[in-house]
Amino acid sequence: MFILELSFSDEPDRLAARPAHRERLQALHQEGRLVMAGPFADDSGAMLIFDVPDAEAFAAIVAEDPYYRTPGVTITSQREWSPIVR
């Protein structure tokens, strides 16, 4: 699994790009590649957990979604995660 952590600013482009991003997330979830995702309660950022076979698959997901390059969205952390309870 891989965890992606984002931070947000008040840039209006971020809110404009969000609907298409959320559609991508729904598709990834239906495919079983996204376990869960959502913003922090204060909307300062978000956490996403992906269930993909390797770092290359994770990198491809990030590269394919323009939201992660949108002004107002910053990737603050990308980490492989090994949960012991699922």
PyMOL Python script that loads the backbone (N, CA, C, O; Angstrom):
from pymol import cmd

cmd.read_pdbstr("""\
ATOM      1  N   MET A   1       0.853  -1.179   0.000  1.00  0.00           N
ATOM      2  CA  MET A   1       0.000   0.000   0.000  1.00  0.00           C
ATOM      3  C   MET A   1       0.891   1.232   0.000  1.00  0.00           C
ATOM      4  O   MET A   1       2.060   1.185   0.385  1.00  0.00           O
ATOM      5  N   PHE A   2       0.310   2.318  -0.437  1.00  0.00           N
ATOM      6  CA  PHE A   2       1.025   3.586  -0.489  1.00  0.00           C
ATOM      7  C   PHE A   2       0.115   4.688   0.042  1.00  0.00           C
ATOM      8  O   PHE A   2      -1.091   4.697  -0.207  1.00  0.00           O
ATOM      9  N   ILE A   3       0.716   5.609   0.774  1.00  0.00           N
ATOM     10  CA  ILE A   3      -0.013   6.752   1.329  1.00  0.00           C
ATOM     11  C   ILE A   3       0.475   8.010   0.638  1.00  0.00           C
ATOM     12  O   ILE A   3       1.675   8.224   0.465  1.00  0.00           O
ATOM     13  N   LEU A   4      -0.482   8.835   0.250  1.00  0.00           N
ATOM     14  CA  LEU A   4      -0.194  10.130  -0.354  1.00  0.00           C
ATOM     15  C   LEU A   4      -0.814  11.189   0.540  1.00  0.00           C
ATOM     16  O   LEU A   4      -2.012  11.149   0.822  1.00  0.00           O
ATOM     17  N   GLU A   5       0.002  12.139   0.988  1.00  0.00           N
ATOM     18  CA  GLU A   5      -0.502  13.231   1.811  1.00  0.00           C
ATOM     19  C   GLU A   5      -0.355  14.528   1.038  1.00  0.00           C
ATOM     20  O   GLU A   5       0.686  14.806   0.443  1.00  0.00           O
ATOM     21  N   LEU A   6      -1.433  15.322   1.061  1.00  0.00           N
ATOM     22  CA  LEU A   6      -1.458  16.587   0.344  1.00  0.00           C
ATOM     23  C   LEU A   6      -1.667  17.743   1.316  1.00  0.00           C
ATOM     24  O   LEU A   6      -2.244  17.569   2.390  1.00  0.00           O
ATOM     25  N   SER A   7      -1.196  18.914   0.929  1.00  0.00           N
ATOM     26  CA  SER A   7      -1.570  20.136   1.636  1.00  0.00           C
ATOM     27  C   SER A   7      -2.219  21.068   0.613  1.00  0.00           C
ATOM     28  O   SER A   7      -1.893  21.039  -0.574  1.00  0.00           O
ATOM     29  N   PHE A   8      -3.135  21.885   1.096  1.00  0.00           N
ATOM     30  CA  PHE A   8      -3.902  22.782   0.232  1.00  0.00           C
ATOM     31  C   PHE A   8      -3.679  24.231   0.612  1.00  0.00           C
ATOM     32  O   PHE A   8      -3.450  24.555   1.777  1.00  0.00           O
ATOM     33  N   SER A   9      -3.749  25.108  -0.397  1.00  0.00           N
ATOM     34  CA  SER A   9      -3.816  26.549  -0.162  1.00  0.00           C
ATOM     35  C   SER A   9      -5.175  27.021  -0.679  1.00  0.00           C
ATOM     36  O   SER A   9      -5.983  26.217  -1.146  1.00  0.00           O
ATOM     37  N   ASP A  10      -5.416  28.313  -0.594  1.00  0.00           N
ATOM     38  CA  ASP A  10      -6.703  28.873  -1.007  1.00  0.00           C
ATOM     39  C   ASP A  10      -6.780  29.165  -2.499  1.00  0.00           C
ATOM     40  O   ASP A  10      -7.701  29.851  -2.944  1.00  0.00           O
ATOM     41  N   GLU A  11      -5.845  28.666  -3.269  1.00  0.00           N
ATOM     42  CA  GLU A  11      -5.817  28.898  -4.718  1.00  0.00           C
ATOM     43  C   GLU A  11      -7.138  28.440  -5.354  1.00  0.00           C
ATOM     44  O   GLU A  11      -7.536  27.290  -5.171  1.00  0.00           O
ATOM     45  N   PRO A  12      -7.822  29.322  -6.099  1.00  0.00           N
ATOM     46  CA  PRO A  12      -9.106  28.940  -6.703  1.00  0.00           C
ATOM     47  C   PRO A  12      -8.996  27.809  -7.724  1.00  0.00           C
ATOM     48  O   PRO A  12      -9.967  27.081  -7.929  1.00  0.00           O
ATOM     49  N   ASP A  13      -7.844  27.644  -8.367  1.00  0.00           N
ATOM     50  CA  ASP A  13      -7.676  26.562  -9.342  1.00  0.00           C
ATOM     51  C   ASP A  13      -7.890  25.191  -8.702  1.00  0.00           C
ATOM     52  O   ASP A  13      -8.360  24.259  -9.356  1.00  0.00           O
ATOM     53  N   ARG A  14      -7.547  25.077  -7.434  1.00  0.00           N
ATOM     54  CA  ARG A  14      -7.698  23.795  -6.747  1.00  0.00           C
ATOM     55  C   ARG A  14      -9.161  23.386  -6.684  1.00  0.00           C
ATOM     56  O   ARG A  14      -9.503  22.238  -6.968  1.00  0.00           O
ATOM     57  N   LEU A  15     -10.019  24.319  -6.315  1.00  0.00           N
ATOM     58  CA  LEU A  15     -11.436  23.994  -6.209  1.00  0.00           C
ATOM     59  C   LEU A  15     -12.046  23.706  -7.577  1.00  0.00           C
ATOM     60  O   LEU A  15     -12.944  22.872  -7.695  1.00  0.00           O
ATOM     61  N   ALA A  16     -11.565  24.388  -8.600  1.00  0.00           N
ATOM     62  CA  ALA A  16     -12.064  24.151  -9.954  1.00  0.00           C
ATOM     63  C   ALA A  16     -11.669  22.762 -10.454  1.00  0.00           C
ATOM     64  O   ALA A  16     -12.420  22.140 -11.205  1.00  0.00           O
ATOM     65  N   ALA A  17     -10.509  22.276 -10.047  1.00  0.00           N
ATOM     66  CA  ALA A  17     -10.009  20.973 -10.500  1.00  0.00           C
ATOM     67  C   ALA A  17     -10.550  19.809  -9.671  1.00  0.00           C
ATOM     68  O   ALA A  17     -10.429  18.653 -10.075  1.00  0.00           O
ATOM     69  N   ARG A  18     -11.131  20.100  -8.545  1.00  0.00           N
ATOM     70  CA  ARG A  18     -11.533  19.047  -7.612  1.00  0.00           C
ATOM     71  C   ARG A  18     -12.611  18.090  -8.143  1.00  0.00           C
ATOM     72  O   ARG A  18     -12.493  16.889  -7.899  1.00  0.00           O
ATOM     73  N   PRO A  19     -13.646  18.542  -8.847  1.00  0.00           N
ATOM     74  CA  PRO A  19     -14.660  17.576  -9.312  1.00  0.00           C
ATOM     75  C   PRO A  19     -14.083  16.470 -10.206  1.00  0.00           C
ATOM     76  O   PRO A  19     -14.425  15.300 -10.031  1.00  0.00           O
ATOM     77  N   ALA A  20     -13.222  16.821 -11.149  1.00  0.00           N
ATOM     78  CA  ALA A  20     -12.620  15.805 -12.028  1.00  0.00           C
ATOM     79  C   ALA A  20     -11.730  14.863 -11.217  1.00  0.00           C
ATOM     80  O   ALA A  20     -11.702  13.659 -11.474  1.00  0.00           O
ATOM     81  N   HIS A  21     -11.013  15.401 -10.253  1.00  0.00           N
ATOM     82  CA  HIS A  21     -10.165  14.591  -9.380  1.00  0.00           C
ATOM     83  C   HIS A  21     -11.012  13.588  -8.598  1.00  0.00           C
ATOM     84  O   HIS A  21     -10.649  12.416  -8.493  1.00  0.00           O
ATOM     85  N   ARG A  22     -12.116  14.035  -8.062  1.00  0.00           N
ATOM     86  CA  ARG A  22     -12.972  13.138  -7.276  1.00  0.00           C
ATOM     87  C   ARG A  22     -13.581  12.047  -8.152  1.00  0.00           C
ATOM     88  O   ARG A  22     -13.794  10.929  -7.683  1.00  0.00           O
ATOM     89  N   GLU A  23     -13.862  12.355  -9.405  1.00  0.00           N
ATOM     90  CA  GLU A  23     -14.337  11.315 -10.331  1.00  0.00           C
ATOM     91  C   GLU A  23     -13.256  10.254 -10.537  1.00  0.00           C
ATOM     92  O   GLU A  23     -13.550   9.059 -10.562  1.00  0.00           O
ATOM     93  N   ARG A  24     -12.003  10.695 -10.685  1.00  0.00           N
ATOM     94  CA  ARG A  24     -10.898   9.735 -10.818  1.00  0.00           C
ATOM     95  C   ARG A  24     -10.779   8.872  -9.574  1.00  0.00           C
ATOM     96  O   ARG A  24     -10.557   7.665  -9.666  1.00  0.00           O
ATOM     97  N   LEU A  25     -10.927   9.494  -8.411  1.00  0.00           N
ATOM     98  CA  LEU A  25     -10.836   8.741  -7.162  1.00  0.00           C
ATOM     99  C   LEU A  25     -11.929   7.686  -7.074  1.00  0.00           C
ATOM    100  O   LEU A  25     -11.674   6.565  -6.634  1.00  0.00           O
ATOM    101  N   GLN A  26     -13.137   8.030  -7.486  1.00  0.00           N
ATOM    102  CA  GLN A  26     -14.230   7.057  -7.461  1.00  0.00           C
ATOM    103  C   GLN A  26     -13.907   5.869  -8.367  1.00  0.00           C
ATOM    104  O   GLN A  26     -14.152   4.720  -8.000  1.00  0.00           O
ATOM    105  N   ALA A  27     -13.359   6.146  -9.548  1.00  0.00           N
ATOM    106  CA  ALA A  27     -12.995   5.066 -10.479  1.00  0.00           C
ATOM    107  C   ALA A  27     -11.908   4.182  -9.880  1.00  0.00           C
ATOM    108  O   ALA A  27     -11.990   2.957  -9.972  1.00  0.00           O
ATOM    109  N   LEU A  28     -10.892   4.784  -9.268  1.00  0.00           N
ATOM    110  CA  LEU A  28      -9.821   4.015  -8.639  1.00  0.00           C
ATOM    111  C   LEU A  28     -10.363   3.159  -7.500  1.00  0.00           C
ATOM    112  O   LEU A  28      -9.926   2.024  -7.307  1.00  0.00           O
ATOM    113  N   HIS A  29     -11.305   3.701  -6.755  1.00  0.00           N
ATOM    114  CA  HIS A  29     -11.908   2.956  -5.652  1.00  0.00           C
ATOM    115  C   HIS A  29     -12.700   1.768  -6.192  1.00  0.00           C
ATOM    116  O   HIS A  29     -12.604   0.668  -5.648  1.00  0.00           O
ATOM    117  N   GLN A  30     -13.470   1.970  -7.237  1.00  0.00           N
ATOM    118  CA  GLN A  30     -14.243   0.882  -7.832  1.00  0.00           C
ATOM    119  C   GLN A  30     -13.332  -0.214  -8.386  1.00  0.00           C
ATOM    120  O   GLN A  30     -13.693  -1.391  -8.378  1.00  0.00           O
ATOM    121  N   GLU A  31     -12.151   0.175  -8.867  1.00  0.00           N
ATOM    122  CA  GLU A  31     -11.174  -0.788  -9.377  1.00  0.00           C
ATOM    123  C   GLU A  31     -10.413  -1.495  -8.264  1.00  0.00           C
ATOM    124  O   GLU A  31      -9.692  -2.458  -8.525  1.00  0.00           O
ATOM    125  N   GLY A  32     -10.565  -1.025  -7.013  1.00  0.00           N
ATOM    126  CA  GLY A  32      -9.859  -1.616  -5.889  1.00  0.00           C
ATOM    127  C   GLY A  32      -8.457  -1.071  -5.686  1.00  0.00           C
ATOM    128  O   GLY A  32      -7.695  -1.609  -4.883  1.00  0.00           O
ATOM    129  N   ARG A  33      -8.107  -0.014  -6.400  1.00  0.00           N
ATOM    130  CA  ARG A  33      -6.757   0.546  -6.259  1.00  0.00           C
ATOM    131  C   ARG A  33      -6.688   1.671  -5.237  1.00  0.00           C
ATOM    132  O   ARG A  33      -5.593   2.045  -4.817  1.00  0.00           O
ATOM    133  N   LEU A  34      -7.825   2.221  -4.828  1.00  0.00           N
ATOM    134  CA  LEU A  34      -7.880   3.254  -3.795  1.00  0.00           C
ATOM    135  C   LEU A  34      -8.694   2.717  -2.631  1.00  0.00           C
ATOM    136  O   LEU A  34      -9.866   2.374  -2.787  1.00  0.00           O
ATOM    137  N   VAL A  35      -8.067   2.646  -1.467  1.00  0.00           N
ATOM    138  CA  VAL A  35      -8.738   2.115  -0.281  1.00  0.00           C
ATOM    139  C   VAL A  35      -9.635   3.179   0.332  1.00  0.00           C
ATOM    140  O   VAL A  35     -10.816   2.938   0.582  1.00  0.00           O
ATOM    141  N   MET A  36      -9.074   4.346   0.569  1.00  0.00           N
ATOM    142  CA  MET A  36      -9.841   5.463   1.117  1.00  0.00           C
ATOM    143  C   MET A  36      -9.109   6.758   0.837  1.00  0.00           C
ATOM    144  O   MET A  36      -7.902   6.776   0.592  1.00  0.00           O
ATOM    145  N   ALA A  37      -9.878   7.855   0.880  1.00  0.00           N
ATOM    146  CA  ALA A  37      -9.306   9.176   0.626  1.00  0.00           C
ATOM    147  C   ALA A  37     -10.244  10.221   1.198  1.00  0.00           C
ATOM    148  O   ALA A  37     -11.453  10.012   1.286  1.00  0.00           O
ATOM    149  N   GLY A  38      -9.672  11.339   1.581  1.00  0.00           N
ATOM    150  CA  GLY A  38     -10.513  12.433   2.043  1.00  0.00           C
ATOM    151  C   GLY A  38      -9.695  13.556   2.626  1.00  0.00           C
ATOM    152  O   GLY A  38      -8.526  13.392   2.975  1.00  0.00           O
ATOM    153  N   PRO A  39     -10.349  14.720   2.725  1.00  0.00           N
ATOM    154  CA  PRO A  39      -9.674  15.891   3.273  1.00  0.00           C
ATOM    155  C   PRO A  39      -9.607  15.825   4.796  1.00  0.00           C
ATOM    156  O   PRO A  39     -10.406  15.155   5.449  1.00  0.00           O
ATOM    157  N   PHE A  40      -8.630  16.543   5.333  1.00  0.00           N
ATOM    158  CA  PHE A  40      -8.572  16.718   6.780  1.00  0.00           C
ATOM    159  C   PHE A  40      -9.736  17.617   7.203  1.00  0.00           C
ATOM    160  O   PHE A  40     -10.245  18.388   6.389  1.00  0.00           O
ATOM    161  N   ALA A  41     -10.152  17.528   8.434  1.00  0.00           N
ATOM    162  CA  ALA A  41     -11.324  18.264   8.917  1.00  0.00           C
ATOM    163  C   ALA A  41     -11.204  19.768   8.708  1.00  0.00           C
ATOM    164  O   ALA A  41     -12.211  20.446   8.504  1.00  0.00           O
ATOM    165  N   ASP A  42      -9.985  20.296   8.757  1.00  0.00           N
ATOM    166  CA  ASP A  42      -9.804  21.745   8.581  1.00  0.00           C
ATOM    167  C   ASP A  42      -9.541  22.125   7.120  1.00  0.00           C
ATOM    168  O   ASP A  42      -9.255  23.288   6.833  1.00  0.00           O
ATOM    169  N   ASP A  43      -9.634  21.173   6.203  1.00  0.00           N
ATOM    170  CA  ASP A  43      -9.414  21.359   4.763  1.00  0.00           C
ATOM    171  C   ASP A  43      -8.018  21.913   4.449  1.00  0.00           C
ATOM    172  O   ASP A  43      -7.826  22.608   3.452  1.00  0.00           O
ATOM    173  N   SER A  44      -7.061  21.597   5.306  1.00  0.00           N
ATOM    174  CA  SER A  44      -5.681  22.038   5.065  1.00  0.00           C
ATOM    175  C   SER A  44      -4.942  21.078   4.143  1.00  0.00           C
ATOM    176  O   SER A  44      -3.829  21.362   3.702  1.00  0.00           O
ATOM    177  N   GLY A  45      -5.567  19.940   3.857  1.00  0.00           N
ATOM    178  CA  GLY A  45      -4.938  18.940   3.022  1.00  0.00           C
ATOM    179  C   GLY A  45      -5.775  17.683   3.006  1.00  0.00           C
ATOM    180  O   GLY A  45      -6.940  17.695   3.403  1.00  0.00           O
ATOM    181  N   ALA A  46      -5.173  16.586   2.543  1.00  0.00           N
ATOM    182  CA  ALA A  46      -5.906  15.330   2.428  1.00  0.00           C
ATOM    183  C   ALA A  46      -4.953  14.148   2.554  1.00  0.00           C
ATOM    184  O   ALA A  46      -3.736  14.293   2.431  1.00  0.00           O
ATOM    185  N   MET A  47      -5.529  12.981   2.802  1.00  0.00           N
ATOM    186  CA  MET A  47      -4.786  11.729   2.886  1.00  0.00           C
ATOM    187  C   MET A  47      -5.470  10.725   1.960  1.00  0.00           C
ATOM    188  O   MET A  47      -6.695  10.608   1.941  1.00  0.00           O
ATOM    189  N   LEU A  48      -4.655  10.009   1.198  1.00  0.00           N
ATOM    190  CA  LEU A  48      -5.160   8.991   0.283  1.00  0.00           C
ATOM    191  C   LEU A  48      -4.362   7.714   0.495  1.00  0.00           C
ATOM    192  O   LEU A  48      -3.141   7.758   0.639  1.00  0.00           O
ATOM    193  N   ILE A  49      -5.043   6.586   0.514  1.00  0.00           N
ATOM    194  CA  ILE A  49      -4.382   5.296   0.697  1.00  0.00           C
ATOM    195  C   ILE A  49      -4.682   4.424  -0.517  1.00  0.00           C
ATOM    196  O   ILE A  49      -5.837   4.126  -0.821  1.00  0.00           O
ATOM    197  N   PHE A  50      -3.621   4.026  -1.199  1.00  0.00           N
ATOM    198  CA  PHE A  50      -3.726   3.234  -2.420  1.00  0.00           C
ATOM    199  C   PHE A  50      -3.251   1.807  -2.167  1.00  0.00           C
ATOM    200  O   PHE A  50      -2.280   1.579  -1.446  1.00  0.00           O
ATOM    201  N   ASP A  51      -3.951   0.857  -2.771  1.00  0.00           N
ATOM    202  CA  ASP A  51      -3.559  -0.546  -2.705  1.00  0.00           C
ATOM    203  C   ASP A  51      -3.149  -0.969  -4.113  1.00  0.00           C
ATOM    204  O   ASP A  51      -3.969  -1.430  -4.908  1.00  0.00           O
ATOM    205  N   VAL A  52      -1.870  -0.801  -4.396  1.00  0.00           N
ATOM    206  CA  VAL A  52      -1.317  -1.128  -5.712  1.00  0.00           C
ATOM    207  C   VAL A  52      -0.082  -2.005  -5.523  1.00  0.00           C
ATOM    208  O   VAL A  52       0.512  -2.008  -4.445  1.00  0.00           O
ATOM    209  N   PRO A  53       0.311  -2.748  -6.558  1.00  0.00           N
ATOM    210  CA  PRO A  53       1.356  -3.755  -6.378  1.00  0.00           C
ATOM    211  C   PRO A  53       2.767  -3.228  -6.158  1.00  0.00           C
ATOM    212  O   PRO A  53       3.594  -3.908  -5.550  1.00  0.00           O
ATOM    213  N   ASP A  54       3.053  -2.016  -6.652  1.00  0.00           N
ATOM    214  CA  ASP A  54       4.429  -1.535  -6.530  1.00  0.00           C
ATOM    215  C   ASP A  54       4.506  -0.022  -6.708  1.00  0.00           C
ATOM    216  O   ASP A  54       3.520   0.639  -7.030  1.00  0.00           O
ATOM    217  N   ALA A  55       5.709   0.502  -6.488  1.00  0.00           N
ATOM    218  CA  ALA A  55       5.928   1.953  -6.564  1.00  0.00           C
ATOM    219  C   ALA A  55       5.657   2.496  -7.963  1.00  0.00           C
ATOM    220  O   ALA A  55       5.227   3.640  -8.106  1.00  0.00           O
ATOM    221  N   GLU A  56       5.899   1.703  -8.979  1.00  0.00           N
ATOM    222  CA  GLU A  56       5.659   2.159 -10.346  1.00  0.00           C
ATOM    223  C   GLU A  56       4.165   2.371 -10.593  1.00  0.00           C
ATOM    224  O   GLU A  56       3.776   3.352 -11.227  1.00  0.00           O
ATOM    225  N   ALA A  57       3.342   1.475 -10.106  1.00  0.00           N
ATOM    226  CA  ALA A  57       1.890   1.616 -10.259  1.00  0.00           C
ATOM    227  C   ALA A  57       1.390   2.838  -9.495  1.00  0.00           C
ATOM    228  O   ALA A  57       0.526   3.568  -9.981  1.00  0.00           O
ATOM    229  N   PHE A  58       1.929   3.057  -8.311  1.00  0.00           N
ATOM    230  CA  PHE A  58       1.564   4.233  -7.520  1.00  0.00           C
ATOM    231  C   PHE A  58       1.980   5.511  -8.242  1.00  0.00           C
ATOM    232  O   PHE A  58       1.191   6.451  -8.336  1.00  0.00           O
ATOM    233  N   ALA A  59       3.207   5.556  -8.753  1.00  0.00           N
ATOM    234  CA  ALA A  59       3.695   6.731  -9.477  1.00  0.00           C
ATOM    235  C   ALA A  59       2.843   7.014 -10.705  1.00  0.00           C
ATOM    236  O   ALA A  59       2.607   8.176 -11.034  1.00  0.00           O
ATOM    237  N   ALA A  60       2.382   5.983 -11.380  1.00  0.00           N
ATOM    238  CA  ALA A  60       1.545   6.172 -12.566  1.00  0.00           C
ATOM    239  C   ALA A  60       0.209   6.810 -12.195  1.00  0.00           C
ATOM    240  O   ALA A  60      -0.279   7.685 -12.911  1.00  0.00           O
ATOM    241  N   ILE A  61      -0.376   6.385 -11.097  1.00  0.00           N
ATOM    242  CA  ILE A  61      -1.636   6.980 -10.640  1.00  0.00           C
ATOM    243  C   ILE A  61      -1.453   8.465 -10.370  1.00  0.00           C
ATOM    244  O   ILE A  61      -2.271   9.285 -10.788  1.00  0.00           O
ATOM    245  N   VAL A  62      -0.388   8.807  -9.677  1.00  0.00           N
ATOM    246  CA  VAL A  62      -0.123  10.217  -9.357  1.00  0.00           C
ATOM    247  C   VAL A  62       0.130  11.015 -10.638  1.00  0.00           C
ATOM    248  O   VAL A  62      -0.374  12.128 -10.787  1.00  0.00           O
ATOM    249  N   ALA A  63       0.903  10.451 -11.554  1.00  0.00           N
ATOM    250  CA  ALA A  63       1.242  11.156 -12.798  1.00  0.00           C
ATOM    251  C   ALA A  63       0.021  11.372 -13.690  1.00  0.00           C
ATOM    252  O   ALA A  63      -0.047  12.366 -14.413  1.00  0.00           O
ATOM    253  N   GLU A  64      -0.936  10.457 -13.647  1.00  0.00           N
ATOM    254  CA  GLU A  64      -2.106  10.528 -14.528  1.00  0.00           C
ATOM    255  C   GLU A  64      -3.153  11.535 -14.078  1.00  0.00           C
ATOM    256  O   GLU A  64      -4.032  11.891 -14.864  1.00  0.00           O
ATOM    257  N   ASP A  65      -3.087  11.996 -12.859  1.00  0.00           N
ATOM    258  CA  ASP A  65      -4.104  12.922 -12.336  1.00  0.00           C
ATOM    259  C   ASP A  65      -3.540  14.337 -12.260  1.00  0.00           C
ATOM    260  O   ASP A  65      -2.692  14.614 -11.411  1.00  0.00           O
ATOM    261  N   PRO A  66      -3.996  15.240 -13.132  1.00  0.00           N
ATOM    262  CA  PRO A  66      -3.466  16.608 -13.131  1.00  0.00           C
ATOM    263  C   PRO A  66      -3.734  17.370 -11.833  1.00  0.00           C
ATOM    264  O   PRO A  66      -3.099  18.394 -11.581  1.00  0.00           O
ATOM    265  N   TYR A  67      -4.656  16.891 -11.016  1.00  0.00           N
ATOM    266  CA  TYR A  67      -4.961  17.573  -9.751  1.00  0.00           C
ATOM    267  C   TYR A  67      -3.717  17.734  -8.891  1.00  0.00           C
ATOM    268  O   TYR A  67      -3.548  18.750  -8.218  1.00  0.00           O
ATOM    269  N   TYR A  68      -2.847  16.732  -8.915  1.00  0.00           N
ATOM    270  CA  TYR A  68      -1.667  16.771  -8.055  1.00  0.00           C
ATOM    271  C   TYR A  68      -0.651  17.825  -8.502  1.00  0.00           C
ATOM    272  O   TYR A  68       0.297  18.115  -7.772  1.00  0.00           O
ATOM    273  N   ARG A  69      -0.837  18.394  -9.683  1.00  0.00           N
ATOM    274  CA  ARG A  69       0.029  19.464 -10.189  1.00  0.00           C
ATOM    275  C   ARG A  69      -0.707  20.804 -10.250  1.00  0.00           C
ATOM    276  O   ARG A  69      -0.167  21.785 -10.760  1.00  0.00           O
ATOM    277  N   THR A  70      -1.914  20.846  -9.740  1.00  0.00           N
ATOM    278  CA  THR A  70      -2.736  22.050  -9.771  1.00  0.00           C
ATOM    279  C   THR A  70      -2.228  23.059  -8.745  1.00  0.00           C
ATOM    280  O   THR A  70      -1.889  22.681  -7.624  1.00  0.00           O
ATOM    281  N   PRO A  71      -2.170  24.341  -9.116  1.00  0.00           N
ATOM    282  CA  PRO A  71      -1.821  25.351  -8.115  1.00  0.00           C
ATOM    283  C   PRO A  71      -2.765  25.236  -6.910  1.00  0.00           C
ATOM    284  O   PRO A  71      -3.982  25.130  -7.064  1.00  0.00           O
ATOM    285  N   GLY A  72      -2.183  25.259  -5.728  1.00  0.00           N
ATOM    286  CA  GLY A  72      -2.953  25.119  -4.500  1.00  0.00           C
ATOM    287  C   GLY A  72      -2.910  23.725  -3.912  1.00  0.00           C
ATOM    288  O   GLY A  72      -3.387  23.503  -2.799  1.00  0.00           O
ATOM    289  N   VAL A  73      -2.336  22.775  -4.655  1.00  0.00           N
ATOM    290  CA  VAL A  73      -2.189  21.390  -4.180  1.00  0.00           C
ATOM    291  C   VAL A  73      -0.704  21.067  -4.131  1.00  0.00           C
ATOM    292  O   VAL A  73      -0.001  21.189  -5.135  1.00  0.00           O
ATOM    293  N   THR A  74      -0.233  20.658  -2.972  1.00  0.00           N
ATOM    294  CA  THR A  74       1.167  20.275  -2.799  1.00  0.00           C
ATOM    295  C   THR A  74       1.231  18.877  -2.221  1.00  0.00           C
ATOM    296  O   THR A  74       0.588  18.581  -1.214  1.00  0.00           O
ATOM    297  N   ILE A  75       2.006  18.022  -2.862  1.00  0.00           N
ATOM    298  CA  ILE A  75       2.252  16.692  -2.302  1.00  0.00           C
ATOM    299  C   ILE A  75       3.291  16.856  -1.198  1.00  0.00           C
ATOM    300  O   ILE A  75       4.425  17.258  -1.460  1.00  0.00           O
ATOM    301  N   THR A  76       2.902  16.545   0.031  1.00  0.00           N
ATOM    302  CA  THR A  76       3.821  16.719   1.157  1.00  0.00           C
ATOM    303  C   THR A  76       4.505  15.419   1.558  1.00  0.00           C
ATOM    304  O   THR A  76       5.557  15.437   2.197  1.00  0.00           O
ATOM    305  N   SER A  77       3.895  14.272   1.175  1.00  0.00           N
ATOM    306  CA  SER A  77       4.490  12.997   1.538  1.00  0.00           C
ATOM    307  C   SER A  77       3.949  11.902   0.629  1.00  0.00           C
ATOM    308  O   SER A  77       2.762  11.872   0.304  1.00  0.00           O
ATOM    309  N   GLN A  78       4.839  11.010   0.228  1.00  0.00           N
ATOM    310  CA  GLN A  78       4.488   9.800  -0.512  1.00  0.00           C
ATOM    311  C   GLN A  78       5.279   8.674   0.139  1.00  0.00           C
ATOM    312  O   GLN A  78       6.509   8.689   0.137  1.00  0.00           O
ATOM    313  N   ARG A  79       4.567   7.697   0.695  1.00  0.00           N
ATOM    314  CA  ARG A  79       5.267   6.654   1.429  1.00  0.00           C
ATOM    315  C   ARG A  79       4.641   5.299   1.185  1.00  0.00           C
ATOM    316  O   ARG A  79       3.426   5.174   1.030  1.00  0.00           O
ATOM    317  N   GLU A  80       5.492   4.283   1.153  1.00  0.00           N
ATOM    318  CA  GLU A  80       4.985   2.929   1.147  1.00  0.00           C
ATOM    319  C   GLU A  80       4.595   2.575   2.575  1.00  0.00           C
ATOM    320  O   GLU A  80       5.261   2.979   3.528  1.00  0.00           O
ATOM    321  N   TRP A  81       3.516   1.823   2.714  1.00  0.00           N
ATOM    322  CA  TRP A  81       2.971   1.516   4.020  1.00  0.00           C
ATOM    323  C   TRP A  81       2.686   0.028   4.107  1.00  0.00           C
ATOM    324  O   TRP A  81       2.176  -0.565   3.157  1.00  0.00           O
ATOM    325  N   SER A  82       3.007  -0.570   5.225  1.00  0.00           N
ATOM    326  CA  SER A  82       2.804  -2.002   5.433  1.00  0.00           C
ATOM    327  C   SER A  82       1.882  -2.202   6.640  1.00  0.00           C
ATOM    328  O   SER A  82       2.361  -2.442   7.749  1.00  0.00           O
ATOM    329  N   PRO A  83       0.563  -2.106   6.433  1.00  0.00           N
ATOM    330  CA  PRO A  83      -0.353  -2.266   7.562  1.00  0.00           C
ATOM    331  C   PRO A  83      -0.318  -3.697   8.107  1.00  0.00           C
ATOM    332  O   PRO A  83      -0.164  -4.658   7.352  1.00  0.00           O
ATOM    333  N   ILE A  84      -0.461  -3.818   9.400  1.00  0.00           N
ATOM    334  CA  ILE A  84      -0.479  -5.144  10.012  1.00  0.00           C
ATOM    335  C   ILE A  84      -1.914  -5.596  10.301  1.00  0.00           C
ATOM    336  O   ILE A  84      -2.153  -6.778  10.550  1.00  0.00           O
ATOM    337  N   VAL A  85      -2.864  -4.663  10.270  1.00  0.00           N
ATOM    338  CA  VAL A  85      -4.273  -4.990  10.452  1.00  0.00           C
ATOM    339  C   VAL A  85      -5.026  -4.422   9.260  1.00  0.00           C
ATOM    340  O   VAL A  85      -4.896  -3.243   8.930  1.00  0.00           O
ATOM    341  N   ARG A  86      -5.812  -5.273   8.622  1.00  0.00           N
ATOM    342  CA  ARG A  86      -6.591  -4.819   7.449  1.00  0.00           C
ATOM    343  C   ARG A  86      -8.020  -5.253   7.599  1.00  0.00           C
ATOM    344  O   ARG A  86      -8.844  -4.977   6.728  1.00  0.00           O
TER     345      ARG A  86
END
""", "prot")
cmd.dss("prot")
cmd.show_as("cartoon", "prot")
cmd.util.cbc("prot")
cmd.orient("prot")
